Amino acid sequence: MANRDGGSGSLGTLLAGAVLGAAGLAWWMLSESERRRQRKLELTRYSSGDADAGEALEAGDDGHPRREQDLQDKVHQLNQAIEDVRRQLEGLSTQGQN
């Protein structure tokens, strides 16, 4: 019986680690996207000498630059994959307890 408790604890630790790791990765990806967008905006303004040069970036449907939208889509896909893995791990955990 103690073996099962240890297994569910390990499963919980694995699940928590996966979620935290994915959240950290998503945060890093978003911050990198913002940093690159800001740098590109600064370089564009510097090279043209125009304060409104940032509007020259190709914008998506929501007004954000296309690359940022692509990155947000990837983060959303990553979060969905994490949720799927979490459900699968929970399913394995409940099967192991039976």
C-alpha positions in Angstrom: 0.0 0.0 0.0 2.9 2.4 0.7 4.2 1.7 -2.8 1.0 3.1 -4.3 1.2 6.3 -2.2 4.7 6.8 -3.4 3.6 6.3 -7.0 0.8 8.8 -6.8 3.2 11.3 -5.1 5.7 10.8 -7.9 3.0 11.3 -10.4 1.9 14.5 -8.7 5.4 15.7 -8.6 5.9 14.9 -12.3 2.6 16.6 -13.2 3.5 19.7 -11.2 7.0 19.8 -12.8 5.6 19.6 -16.3 3.1 22.4 -15.6 5.7 24.6 -14.0 8.2 23.9 -16.8 5.6 24.7 -19.5 4.5 27.9 -17.8 8.1 29.0 -17.5 8.7 28.2 -21.1 5.6 30.1 -22.2 6.6 33.1 -20.1 10.1 33.1 -21.6 8.8 32.8 -25.1 6.4 35.7 -24.6 9.1 37.9 -23.0 11.5 37.1 -25.9 8.8 38.0 -28.4 8.2 41.3 -26.7 12.0 42.0 -26.5 12.5 41.3 -30.2 9.4 43.4 -31.1 10.7 46.3 -29.1 14.2 46.0 -30.6 12.8 45.8 -34.1 10.7 48.8 -33.5 13.6 50.8 -32.1 15.8 49.8 -35.0 13.1 50.8 -37.5 12.6 54.2 -35.8 16.3 54.7 -35.7 17.0 53.9 -39.3 14.1 56.0 -40.7 14.3 58.8 -38.1 10.5 58.6 -38.0 8.7 58.3 -34.6 5.8 56.5 -36.3 7.9 53.9 -38.1 6.6 51.2 -35.8 3.4 51.2 -37.8 5.3 49.8 -40.7 5.4 46.4 -39.0 3.1 43.9 -40.6 0.1 43.6 -38.2 -2.2 40.7 -37.7 -6.0 40.8 -37.3 -5.6 41.9 -33.7 -3.2 44.7 -34.4 -0.2 42.9 -33.0 2.8 42.1 -35.2 2.4 38.8 -37.1 5.4 37.1 -35.3 4.0 37.9 -31.9 0.6 36.4 -33.0 2.4 33.3 -34.2 4.2 33.0 -30.9 1.0 33.4 -29.0 -0.6 30.7 -31.1 2.4 28.4 -30.3 2.0 29.1 -26.6 -1.7 28.4 -26.8 -0.9 25.0 -28.5 1.6 24.3 -25.9 -0.8 25.0 -23.1 -3.4 22.7 -24.7 -0.8 19.9 -25.0 0.1 20.4 -21.3 -3.6 20.1 -20.4 -3.9 16.9 -22.5 -0.9 15.4 -20.7 -2.3 16.4 -17.3 -5.6 14.7 -18.1 -3.8 11.5 -19.3 -1.7 11.5 -16.1 -4.8 11.9 -14.0 -6.4 9.0 -15.8 -3.4 6.9 -15.2 -3.4 7.9 -11.6 -7.0 6.9 -11.1 -6.5 3.6 -12.9 -3.5 2.8 -10.7 -5.6 3.4 -7.5 -8.2 0.8 -8.6 
